[in-house]
Amino acid sequence: MKVLIIGGVAAGTKIAAKLKREDRSVEVTILTKGNDISYAGCGLPYYVGDVIHDKESLVVNTPEKFEKLTGARVVTNTEAIKVDRMAKKVETRNEADGERASYEYDKLVIAVGASPIQPQCDGLKLKNVFYMRTPEDAVSLREAVDSGEIRKAVVVGGGFIGLEVAENLNAKGVKVSVIDFAQTILPGFLDPEFAGYVESKMADEGVMCFTGVALEGILGTDKVEKVQTSRRAMKADACILAMGIRPNTAFLQDSGIEMFKGTILTNQYLQTSDPDIYAAGDCAMVTNRITGAPQWSPMGSTANIAGRIAAMNLSGKEISYPGVLGTGVAKLPGINIGRTGLNEQAAKDAGYDVETVVTVVDDKAHYYPGAGSFIMKMIADKTSHRLLGLQVLGSGAVDKVVDIAVTAISMKACLEDLQCMDFAYAPPFSTAIHPFEHTVNIMLNKLSGNLESAAPAAYAAGAYEDYTVVDAGITPAIKGAPYIDLTAVDGPLEGFGKEDKLLLVCTKGKRAYMVQNRMKYFGYTDTKVLEGGLTFNTGVNEEE
């Protein structure tokens, strides 16, 4: 059997290597447009920041090395320009001399990936305009930074790559600003209140994010001097364009393969509308594991997992790919972020009766050196108590919390399944009740009515303006607010009516909950705890 693979980065090389292990007799050929294959696209920002020192580290395999390791043939500098499904041939053009050729196949795999979106504006050809998609892009940017000619940079795009480039430029001493046309950074990944918190933390580290701002042009004589935005012109020595990516599928327009907005639609076996053609990686659509709806997941993890399953199906097996959860983590200036599952709006759009809770919990024993906090937003279904999503921020290992949630959501666990799990504990690693489990318990308290709380997003939108803010911290910390000492709550409280609307606020939310618990016992009927406390709701002191 002849298997032809178009594309040689993550998905293409994974499929080739796994397929040759599954069935050594299969004749596997990879066609790739460039000279490199199997490079670490997710590692590019860290080469810019000199976290990864050697550019050779970015290339996992050379074509020659890959052929020897796997037995698959690699043809470089060869661009696919047409797929003839009836003849089972792919027409190609050599990038060096333009020579045309054709390759036959029994089974075809399309793993052509995606390319950076190029804006329609002036100045794209100026010196020090960069993209961030290939090792050459990262090498060029780092060389320019190391030469000392870049002191100010504007990153266009507030997604993962843009923010990670911003973090690494900032670490190299470059003054960085980020602009994005969306109303928040990481749109669709973090809920707006969490994205806003991340923007604030990045600003504390010297990286300013300007959202709701469009790129209108790049200005300069020979090199970048300013970046013109819809708000103003920003002085800059460099402009890094990270405005997202577009699948490299233009050559398939007349192929008859079913697509959606340029992405190739696949079934659970990674087959396209033509059963002899498979697709994987950034050019292909997969499904959402919770809703079953089509979802684009241009992630290295998705490319490798889907590629592995496609290879097994090409070898004659029938293995279903269950889909993605939108999982991701990132290291940003001053904060780590992670998310999996549905965000709040997506859960509502999917028809769930949604409940959320925002918590601030210790990430390890509070007395252990280096202890910090996780800020979590948990999303669940009110009726079934099924866990639907989790977002987490913190200075520590947010990935371990995200991965617990990935497992739980994949197993369709409800909150009660998770509240007594035997997680690992030792002071350097966690708390006696794991921070994830702690958040589960708080969510269950909210669902049962034991905790009556105000969500940060609702509070910021003014939903609790008719409530009196009450300081319930260990010591008074809110300017002008009445104060309640938990240890003194042993009966009716002077100055507070039992039907008064009271918003209880402490540092993290825990002490306010304990105050609420006592006050309810003594007949106070309308108290709310501000979720996340002063730690997350940074505007409380300014507003009161």
KESETOR-338219 format. One record per residue (C-alpha): x, y, z; residue number from 0; residue in three letters. Coordinates in Angstrom, 3 decimals. Layout:
BEGIN
u,v,w,i,aa
X,Y,Z,NUM,ALA .
...
END
This chain:
BEGIN
u,v,w,i,aa
0.000,0.000,0.000,0,MET .
1.215,3.473,-0.904,1,LYS .
0.490,6.173,1.653,2,VAL .
1.297,9.711,0.612,3,LEU .
1.486,12.376,3.324,4,ILE .
1.384,16.071,2.434,5,ILE .
3.071,17.989,5.238,6,GLY .
5.993,17.111,7.471,7,GLY .
5.744,18.937,10.776,8,VAL .
3.816,17.531,13.771,9,ALA .
0.907,15.494,12.396,10,ALA .
2.603,14.374,9.184,11,GLY .
5.727,12.995,10.816,12,THR .
3.737,11.401,13.659,13,LYS .
1.553,9.569,11.157,14,ILE .
4.530,8.414,9.107,15,ALA .
6.506,7.127,12.082,16,ALA .
3.565,5.366,13.732,17,LYS .
2.338,3.845,10.478,18,LEU .
5.742,2.341,9.725,19,LYS .
5.763,0.813,13.218,20,ARG .
2.275,-0.581,12.700,21,GLU .
3.014,-2.041,9.265,22,ASP .
6.574,-1.981,7.961,23,ARG .
5.409,-3.049,4.498,24,SER .
3.539,0.205,3.845,25,VAL .
5.320,2.522,1.428,26,GLU .
5.185,5.952,3.115,27,VAL .
6.236,9.178,1.398,28,THR .
6.142,12.649,2.963,29,ILE .
5.992,15.728,0.738,30,LEU .
7.031,18.931,2.484,31,THR .
7.236,22.448,1.108,32,LYS .
10.288,23.524,3.113,33,GLY .
13.692,22.164,3.990,34,ASN .
12.841,21.283,7.593,35,ASP .
10.501,18.718,9.025,36,ILE .
9.412,17.940,12.558,37,SER .
10.337,21.256,14.149,38,TYR .
9.149,22.482,17.547,39,ALA .
6.764,25.298,16.659,40,GLY .
5.604,25.670,20.256,41,CYS .
9.189,26.237,21.363,42,GLY .
9.881,29.214,19.080,43,LEU .
9.072,31.981,21.602,44,PRO .
11.467,30.379,24.095,45,TYR .
14.305,30.463,21.579,46,TYR .
13.645,34.187,21.178,47,VAL .
14.031,34.574,24.954,48,GLY .
17.181,32.387,25.054,49,ASP .
15.442,29.895,27.325,50,VAL .
16.210,27.429,24.529,51,ILE .
19.791,28.297,23.662,52,HIS .
20.568,26.394,20.459,53,ASP .
18.504,26.708,17.301,54,LYS .
19.364,23.097,16.475,55,GLU .
17.199,22.103,19.441,56,SER .
14.136,23.399,17.605,57,LEU .
14.491,20.834,14.828,58,VAL .
13.473,17.456,16.208,59,VAL .
14.540,15.551,13.106,60,ASN .
16.239,16.328,9.809,61,THR .
14.785,14.637,6.711,62,PRO .
17.813,12.347,6.500,63,GLU .
17.659,11.372,10.161,64,LYS .
13.897,10.808,9.990,65,PHE .
14.220,8.503,6.986,66,GLU .
16.790,6.370,8.799,67,LYS .
14.773,6.267,12.020,68,LEU .
11.436,5.378,10.453,69,THR .
11.897,4.048,6.931,70,GLY .
9.576,6.713,5.499,71,ALA .
10.739,8.676,2.458,72,ARG .
10.904,12.480,2.748,73,VAL .
10.731,14.744,-0.295,74,VAL .
11.591,18.361,0.564,75,THR .
11.014,21.659,-1.263,76,ASN .
7.920,20.151,-2.853,77,THR .
4.558,21.930,-2.707,78,GLU .
1.296,20.124,-3.404,79,ALA .
-0.764,22.179,-5.842,80,ILE .
-3.648,19.853,-6.734,81,LYS .
-5.298,16.631,-5.559,82,VAL .
-6.870,14.463,-8.271,83,ASP .
-9.106,12.137,-6.284,84,ARG .
-10.330,10.165,-9.278,85,MET .
-6.811,9.335,-10.485,86,ALA .
-5.465,9.180,-6.915,87,LYS .
-2.620,11.513,-7.727,88,LYS .
-1.153,14.649,-6.196,89,VAL .
0.392,17.232,-8.488,90,GLU .
3.385,19.107,-7.099,91,THR .
5.744,21.973,-7.838,92,ARG .
9.398,22.108,-6.834,93,ASN .
10.094,25.225,-4.803,94,GLU .
13.605,25.648,-6.205,95,ALA .
13.151,25.259,-9.971,96,ASP .
9.373,25.162,-10.457,97,GLY .
9.476,21.672,-11.955,98,GLU .
6.119,19.837,-11.910,99,ARG .
5.672,16.233,-10.820,100,ALA .
2.923,13.903,-9.665,101,SER .
2.741,11.273,-6.908,102,TYR .
0.339,8.351,-6.801,103,GLU .
-1.296,7.088,-3.648,104,TYR .
-3.598,4.387,-2.323,105,ASP .
-4.274,6.438,0.794,106,LYS .
-3.589,10.142,1.145,107,LEU .
-2.989,12.146,4.323,108,VAL .
-3.320,15.929,4.320,109,ILE .
-1.296,17.464,7.146,110,ALA .
-0.298,20.767,5.579,111,VAL .
-0.719,22.823,8.740,112,GLY .
-1.409,26.540,8.699,113,ALA .
0.345,29.832,8.016,114,SER .
0.273,33.174,9.848,115,PRO .
-2.483,35.562,8.870,116,ILE .
-1.011,38.518,7.000,117,GLN .
-2.846,41.797,7.551,118,PRO .
-3.843,44.032,4.662,119,GLN .
-1.824,47.110,5.542,120,CYS .
1.252,49.106,4.550,121,ASP .
4.717,48.454,5.903,122,GLY .
4.848,44.664,5.922,123,LEU .
8.118,44.655,3.962,124,LYS .
9.968,46.957,6.370,125,LEU .
12.945,45.629,8.281,126,LYS .
12.075,44.218,11.709,127,ASN .
8.598,43.011,10.818,128,VAL .
8.448,39.429,12.057,129,PHE .
6.116,36.442,12.122,130,TYR .
6.501,33.486,14.469,131,MET .
5.784,30.230,12.676,132,ARG .
9.086,28.622,11.641,133,THR .
12.535,28.245,13.218,134,PRO .
13.812,30.866,10.767,135,GLU .
11.307,33.365,12.195,136,ASP .
12.562,32.811,15.739,137,ALA .
16.214,32.942,14.698,138,VAL .
15.713,36.235,12.852,139,SER .
13.935,37.891,15.771,140,LEU .
16.475,36.755,18.346,141,ARG .
19.385,37.924,16.198,142,GLU .
17.770,41.346,15.901,143,ALA .
17.192,41.539,19.651,144,VAL .
20.732,40.376,20.452,145,ASP .
22.161,42.995,18.097,146,SER .
20.684,45.705,20.309,147,GLY .
18.610,47.317,17.579,148,GLU .
15.264,46.412,19.185,149,ILE .
14.395,48.234,22.395,150,ARG .
10.654,48.671,21.871,151,LYS .
8.350,46.175,20.201,152,ALA .
4.664,45.905,19.432,153,VAL .
3.161,42.433,19.258,154,VAL .
-0.021,42.268,17.193,155,VAL .
-2.163,39.456,18.549,156,GLY .
-3.137,38.483,22.088,157,GLY .
-3.245,34.722,21.588,158,GLY .
-0.835,32.132,22.947,159,PHE .
2.050,32.776,20.558,160,ILE .
1.784,36.557,20.741,161,GLY .
1.744,36.608,24.539,162,LEU .
4.556,34.069,24.825,163,GLU .
6.689,36.125,22.439,164,VAL .
5.869,39.203,24.531,165,ALA .
6.972,37.394,27.689,166,GLU .
10.288,36.355,26.166,167,ASN .
11.019,39.759,24.656,168,LEU .
10.261,41.325,28.028,169,ASN .
12.701,38.923,29.668,170,ALA .
15.354,40.108,27.189,171,LYS .
14.861,43.718,28.277,172,GLY .
12.675,44.829,25.377,173,VAL .
9.763,47.135,26.234,174,LYS .
6.732,45.329,24.832,175,VAL .
3.152,46.320,24.073,176,SER .
0.477,43.904,22.838,177,VAL .
-2.520,44.974,20.751,178,ILE .
-5.534,42.883,19.815,179,ASP .
-8.771,43.715,18.000,180,PHE .
-10.756,41.536,20.416,181,ALA .
-12.096,43.000,23.638,182,GLN .
-9.810,40.812,25.757,183,THR .
-6.604,38.870,25.294,184,ILE .
-7.005,35.128,24.759,185,LEU .
-10.574,35.529,23.469,186,PRO .
-12.572,32.332,23.798,187,GLY .
-9.873,30.702,25.906,188,PHE .
-10.344,32.551,29.183,189,LEU .
-13.582,34.121,30.332,190,ASP .
-13.429,37.948,30.245,191,PRO .
-12.919,38.471,33.971,192,GLU .
-10.000,36.018,33.995,193,PHE .
-8.474,37.587,30.878,194,ALA .
-8.718,40.992,32.525,195,GLY .
-6.895,39.712,35.587,196,TYR .
-4.103,38.319,33.391,197,VAL .
-3.791,41.658,31.580,198,GLU .
-3.339,43.365,34.944,199,SER .
-0.646,40.909,36.014,200,LYS .
1.201,41.347,32.715,201,MET .
1.080,45.118,33.152,202,ALA .
2.690,44.688,36.578,203,ASP .
5.580,42.985,34.775,204,GLU .
5.909,45.779,32.213,205,GLY .
3.939,44.257,29.309,206,VAL .
0.974,46.457,28.413,207,MET .
-2.004,44.959,26.579,208,CYS .
-4.319,47.178,24.536,209,PHE .
-7.518,45.398,23.515,210,THR .
-10.229,46.550,21.153,211,GLY .
-7.428,48.038,19.056,212,VAL .
-6.872,47.329,15.360,213,ALA .
-3.629,47.380,13.398,214,LEU .
-3.835,49.974,10.609,215,GLU .
-0.268,50.117,9.345,216,GLY .
3.434,49.826,10.059,217,ILE .
5.355,53.054,9.573,218,LEU .
9.007,53.731,8.772,219,GLY .
11.455,54.579,6.009,220,THR .
13.602,51.448,5.830,221,ASP .
12.752,49.787,9.129,222,LYS .
9.932,49.840,11.664,223,VAL .
9.606,53.170,13.462,224,GLU .
5.964,53.212,14.520,225,LYS .
2.936,50.934,14.529,226,VAL .
-0.249,52.745,13.563,227,GLN .
-3.309,51.488,15.425,228,THR .
-6.956,52.513,15.408,229,SER .
-6.240,54.379,18.630,230,ARG .
-2.853,56.006,18.032,231,ARG .
0.627,55.504,16.613,232,ALA .
2.984,53.574,18.894,233,MET .
6.743,54.008,18.691,234,LYS .
8.485,50.710,18.025,235,ALA .
11.697,49.228,16.672,236,ASP .
9.959,45.989,15.714,237,ALA .
6.500,44.628,15.001,238,CYS .
5.732,40.955,15.578,239,ILE .
2.621,39.760,13.769,240,LEU .
0.843,36.979,15.676,241,ALA .
-2.713,37.556,14.516,242,MET .
-3.612,33.906,14.228,243,GLY .
-3.223,31.307,11.536,244,ILE .
-5.054,30.147,8.422,245,ARG .
-5.036,26.514,7.158,246,PRO .
-2.854,25.908,4.094,247,ASN .
-5.713,24.373,2.142,248,THR .
-6.191,26.705,-0.837,249,ALA .
-4.925,23.989,-3.183,250,PHE .
-7.904,21.806,-2.210,251,LEU .
-10.640,24.213,-3.335,252,GLN .
-11.497,22.180,-6.441,253,ASP .
-10.842,18.755,-4.908,254,SER .
-14.380,18.107,-3.693,255,GLY .
-13.148,17.461,-0.156,256,ILE .
-15.622,18.885,2.336,257,GLU .
-14.300,21.858,4.285,258,MET .
-15.502,24.564,6.664,259,PHE .
-13.865,28.004,6.549,260,LYS .
-10.730,26.493,5.097,261,GLY .
-10.443,23.640,7.597,262,THR .
-10.914,20.066,6.439,263,ILE .
-13.832,18.248,8.045,264,LEU .
-13.053,14.774,9.368,265,THR .
-14.989,11.961,11.008,266,ASN .
-14.076,10.148,14.215,267,GLN .
-11.538,8.049,12.300,268,TYR .
-9.823,11.182,10.888,269,LEU .
-11.168,10.476,7.408,270,GLN .
-12.329,13.294,5.177,271,THR .
-15.442,13.139,2.991,272,SER .
-13.294,10.886,0.770,273,ASP .
-12.665,7.692,2.788,274,PRO .
-9.248,7.223,1.140,275,ASP .
-8.088,10.646,2.309,276,ILE .
-7.276,11.448,5.926,277,TYR .
-6.440,14.805,7.512,278,ALA .
-4.831,15.858,10.789,279,ALA .
-3.134,18.812,12.411,280,GLY .
-3.762,22.526,12.074,281,ASP .
-5.477,22.169,8.703,282,CYS .
-8.184,19.804,9.976,283,ALA .
-11.302,20.052,12.082,284,MET .
-11.896,17.603,14.912,285,VAL .
-14.768,17.445,17.435,286,THR .
-15.419,18.774,20.908,287,ASN .
-15.347,15.879,23.343,288,ARG .
-18.195,17.286,25.454,289,ILE .
-20.622,18.589,22.849,290,THR .
-19.679,16.504,19.803,291,GLY .
-19.673,19.666,17.665,292,ALA .
-16.882,20.336,15.147,293,PRO .
-13.945,22.194,16.690,294,GLN .
-10.692,23.555,15.353,295,TRP .
-7.789,22.710,17.644,296,SER .
-4.508,23.986,16.143,297,PRO .
-2.352,22.591,18.938,298,MET .
0.738,20.410,18.816,299,GLY .
-0.898,18.019,21.267,300,SER .
-3.954,17.564,19.052,301,THR .
-1.784,17.074,15.967,302,ALA .
0.217,14.304,17.614,303,ASN .
-2.702,12.474,19.221,304,ILE .
-4.901,12.661,16.125,305,ALA .
-1.931,11.706,13.958,306,GLY .
-1.241,8.612,16.001,307,ARG .
-4.862,7.452,15.702,308,ILE .
-4.965,8.210,11.980,309,ALA .
-1.875,6.052,11.494,310,ALA .
-3.458,3.103,13.295,311,MET .
-6.603,3.454,11.193,312,ASN .
-4.507,3.600,8.031,313,LEU .
-2.946,0.316,9.069,314,SER .
-6.358,-1.350,9.148,315,GLY .
-7.584,-0.732,12.674,316,LYS .
-10.770,1.136,13.531,317,GLU .
-10.095,3.470,16.424,318,ILE .
-12.314,6.439,17.152,319,SER .
-10.834,9.786,18.155,320,TYR .
-13.068,11.161,20.952,321,PRO .
-12.160,14.781,20.363,322,GLY .
-10.667,17.719,22.231,323,VAL .
-11.514,19.776,25.298,324,LEU .
-9.800,23.007,24.303,325,GLY .
-7.058,22.335,26.834,326,THR .
-4.110,24.684,27.006,327,GLY .
-1.500,26.141,29.348,328,VAL .
0.882,29.053,28.984,329,ALA .
3.658,30.780,30.876,330,LYS .
3.102,34.542,30.725,331,LEU .
4.739,37.545,32.408,332,PRO .
4.023,37.219,36.113,333,GLY .
1.488,34.427,35.827,334,ILE .
0.801,30.942,34.479,335,ASN .
-2.578,30.172,32.942,336,ILE .
-4.476,27.019,32.076,337,GLY .
-7.891,25.967,30.914,338,ARG .
-9.828,22.899,29.810,339,THR .
-13.417,22.112,28.904,340,GLY .
-16.148,24.615,28.166,341,LEU .
-15.988,28.220,29.241,342,ASN .
-19.085,29.767,30.796,343,GLU .
-20.683,31.060,27.602,344,GLN .
-19.879,27.924,25.601,345,ALA .
-21.501,25.787,28.306,346,ALA .
-24.647,27.920,28.169,347,LYS .
-24.659,27.794,24.363,348,ASP .
-24.444,23.993,24.570,349,ALA .
-27.681,23.936,26.581,350,GLY .
-26.329,23.249,30.058,351,TYR .
-27.851,24.784,33.190,352,ASP .
-24.606,26.429,34.214,353,VAL .
-23.188,27.200,37.633,354,GLU .
-19.760,28.692,38.187,355,THR .
-17.568,29.451,41.155,356,VAL .
-14.329,31.441,41.455,357,VAL .
-11.957,30.397,44.227,358,THR .
-8.577,31.455,45.575,359,VAL .
-6.883,28.450,47.170,360,VAL .
-3.359,27.648,48.354,361,ASP .
-1.230,25.822,45.780,362,ASP .
0.783,24.050,48.490,363,LYS .
1.018,24.127,52.274,364,ALA .
0.858,27.831,53.174,365,HIS .
3.842,27.571,55.502,366,TYR .
6.102,25.976,52.894,367,TYR .
8.634,28.355,51.234,368,PRO .
7.414,29.530,47.850,369,GLY .
3.760,28.782,48.534,370,ALA .
1.303,30.759,46.426,371,GLY .
-2.284,30.611,45.291,372,SER .
-4.341,29.208,42.462,373,PHE .
-7.258,31.285,41.225,374,ILE .
-9.788,28.894,39.692,375,MET .
-13.065,29.198,37.859,376,LYS .
-14.996,25.946,37.853,377,MET .
-17.966,25.394,35.550,378,ILE .
-20.548,22.660,36.176,379,ALA .
-24.101,21.668,35.313,380,ASP .
-26.561,22.511,38.090,381,LYS .
-28.805,19.523,37.448,382,THR .
-26.377,16.653,36.908,383,SER .
-23.408,18.209,38.775,384,HIS .
-21.245,17.175,35.825,385,ARG .
-17.921,19.012,35.610,386,LEU .
-17.805,20.991,32.358,387,LEU .
-14.756,23.223,32.535,388,GLY .
-11.951,24.737,34.562,389,LEU .
-9.772,27.834,34.250,390,GLN .
-6.804,28.374,36.568,391,VAL .
-4.272,31.148,37.135,392,LEU .
-1.255,31.208,39.425,393,GLY .
2.485,31.353,39.817,394,SER .
2.785,27.595,40.324,395,GLY .
2.041,24.365,38.474,396,ALA .
-1.339,25.191,36.962,397,VAL .
-0.931,22.293,34.538,398,ASP .
-1.404,19.666,37.245,399,LYS .
-4.789,21.136,38.171,400,VAL .
-5.826,21.393,34.530,401,VAL .
-4.831,17.786,33.896,402,ASP .
-6.957,16.560,36.802,403,ILE .
-9.908,18.381,35.254,404,ALA .
-9.102,16.907,31.817,405,VAL .
-9.300,13.423,33.304,406,THR .
-12.518,14.175,35.167,407,ALA .
-14.282,15.751,32.191,408,ILE .
-13.137,12.967,29.864,409,SER .
-14.602,10.402,32.256,410,MET .
-17.848,12.441,32.485,411,LYS .
-17.374,12.748,36.227,412,ALA .
-19.779,14.639,38.439,413,CYS .
-18.630,16.712,41.389,414,LEU .
-19.511,14.037,43.934,415,GLU .
-17.127,11.655,42.150,416,ASP .
-14.303,14.124,42.718,417,LEU .
-14.789,15.460,46.237,418,GLN .
-13.052,12.648,48.107,419,CYS .
-10.355,11.575,45.649,420,MET .
-7.056,10.503,47.195,421,ASP .
-4.749,13.091,45.644,422,PHE .
-1.047,13.191,46.457,423,ALA .
-0.122,15.386,49.404,424,TYR .
3.106,16.650,50.913,425,ALA .
3.807,20.268,51.877,426,PRO .
6.180,20.987,48.945,427,PRO .
3.573,19.816,46.431,428,PHE .
0.022,20.422,47.573,429,SER .
-2.367,21.029,50.446,430,THR .
-3.935,18.380,52.660,431,ALA .
-7.174,18.866,50.747,432,ILE .
-5.956,19.252,47.181,433,HIS .
-6.647,22.713,45.656,434,PRO .
-8.769,21.133,42.922,435,PHE .
-10.739,19.149,45.494,436,GLU .
-11.085,22.283,47.616,437,HIS .
-12.704,24.064,44.668,438,THR .
-15.025,21.107,44.095,439,VAL .
-16.149,21.379,47.727,440,ASN .
-16.815,25.105,47.359,441,ILE .
-18.847,24.470,44.213,442,MET .
-20.899,21.827,46.031,443,LEU .
-21.478,24.273,48.878,444,ASN .
-22.757,26.808,46.365,445,LYS .
-25.008,24.310,44.612,446,LEU .
-26.488,23.196,47.935,447,SER .
-27.092,26.744,49.132,448,GLY .
-24.638,26.507,52.010,449,ASN .
-22.605,29.181,50.231,450,LEU .
-24.508,32.147,48.834,451,GLU .
-22.076,34.121,46.735,452,SER .
-21.541,36.861,44.186,453,ALA .
-19.636,35.972,41.025,454,ALA .
-16.866,38.454,40.159,455,PRO .
-18.234,39.112,36.671,456,ALA .
-21.688,39.926,38.065,457,ALA .
-20.166,42.127,40.762,458,TYR .
-18.078,44.044,38.210,459,ALA .
-21.205,44.528,36.072,460,ALA .
-22.964,46.239,38.990,461,GLY .
-25.335,43.447,40.009,462,ALA .
-24.660,44.069,43.719,463,TYR .
-24.706,47.844,43.841,464,GLU .
-27.556,47.789,46.369,465,ASP .
-25.506,45.653,48.789,466,TYR .
-23.345,47.131,51.525,467,THR .
-19.744,45.970,51.256,468,VAL .
-18.651,44.503,54.589,469,VAL .
-15.003,43.814,55.382,470,ASP .
-14.753,40.268,56.752,471,ALA .
-10.970,39.855,56.622,472,GLY .
-8.627,38.913,59.438,473,ILE .
-7.881,42.627,59.842,474,THR .
-9.680,45.600,58.258,475,PRO .
-8.501,46.206,54.695,476,ALA .
-11.338,47.927,52.795,477,ILE .
-11.449,51.703,52.991,478,LYS .
-14.680,53.027,54.483,479,GLY .
-16.343,49.622,54.868,480,ALA .
-17.860,48.360,58.130,481,PRO .
-15.877,45.511,59.641,482,TYR .
-16.965,42.166,61.098,483,ILE .
-14.514,40.035,63.080,484,ASP .
-15.338,36.353,62.609,485,LEU .
-14.319,35.507,66.167,486,THR .
-16.782,38.079,67.541,487,ALA .
-19.822,36.719,65.687,488,VAL .
-21.676,35.022,68.515,489,ASP .
-25.128,36.538,68.189,490,GLY .
-26.888,39.518,66.552,491,PRO .
-24.428,42.175,65.359,492,LEU .
-24.839,45.802,66.291,493,GLU .
-25.401,48.023,63.295,494,GLY .
-26.597,45.286,60.950,495,PHE .
-30.260,44.489,60.337,496,GLY .
-31.120,40.851,59.764,497,LYS .
-32.637,41.653,56.363,498,GLU .
-29.874,44.028,55.259,499,ASP .
-28.197,43.254,51.938,500,LYS .
-24.590,42.588,52.879,501,LEU .
-21.702,41.698,50.569,502,LEU .
-19.032,39.989,52.659,503,LEU .
-15.475,40.431,51.413,504,VAL .
-12.152,39.077,52.693,505,CYS .
-8.782,38.397,51.086,506,THR .
-9.667,35.160,49.302,507,LYS .
-13.291,34.334,50.157,508,GLY .
-12.843,31.668,52.813,509,LYS .
-13.154,33.855,55.904,510,ARG .
-16.149,35.702,54.429,511,ALA .
-17.841,32.321,53.962,512,TYR .
-17.235,31.441,57.604,513,MET .
-18.686,34.807,58.657,514,VAL .
-21.714,34.151,56.441,515,GLN .
-22.172,30.716,57.956,516,ASN .
-22.392,32.172,61.459,517,ARG .
-24.558,35.116,60.441,518,MET .
-27.076,32.802,58.773,519,LYS .
-27.285,30.815,61.993,520,TYR .
-28.156,34.016,63.832,521,PHE .
-30.892,34.947,61.372,522,GLY .
-29.240,37.150,58.724,523,TYR .
-31.120,36.386,55.529,524,THR .
-29.430,38.274,52.680,525,ASP .
-25.665,37.957,52.790,526,THR .
-23.437,37.226,49.789,527,LYS .
-19.766,36.254,49.726,528,VAL .
-17.704,37.912,46.999,529,LEU .
-15.974,35.010,45.249,530,GLU .
-12.220,35.473,44.941,531,GLY .
-12.201,38.241,47.551,532,GLY .
-9.756,41.114,47.323,533,LEU .
-7.203,38.868,45.620,534,THR .
-9.223,38.622,42.408,535,PHE .
-11.571,41.603,42.650,536,ASN .
-8.868,44.234,42.629,537,THR .
-11.280,47.163,42.239,538,GLY .
-13.156,46.811,45.524,539,VAL .
-11.090,49.374,47.428,540,ASN .
-11.132,51.797,44.520,541,GLU .
-14.906,51.627,44.131,542,GLU .
-15.980,51.793,47.746,543,GLU .
END
